[in-house]
């Protein structure tokens, strides 16, 4: 995966539930596998729901009536998956994982290194 690549529908659940996201304004958000999400801003938490629509697009619902769907893209920096970008028209929110993960390229290189006995 590269910076800006679309998160595939089959990877969205993993991407959003792998860890808390922190936004530029200091707000945080967690997602659980059952479809719940909690957004915390200035110490105030708001509970919502997330789901994939019929086309595999990430959507969220915030009671009582706010619903929106987003294109989700990977944020990759220095071979680390640093977070997710949520886009809806001109609106973009970038959430950073509290703990970045190695991207697929680095993971593949590590696997080759391990398969070779760590020889190179």
ABEGO torsion letter per residue (X at the ends): XBBGBBBBAAAAAAAAAAEBBBBAAGBBBBBBAAGBBBBBBGGBBBBBBBBBBAAGBBBBBBOAABBBBBBBBBBBBGGBBAEBBBBBEABBBBBBBABBBBBAAAAAAAAAAAAAGGAX
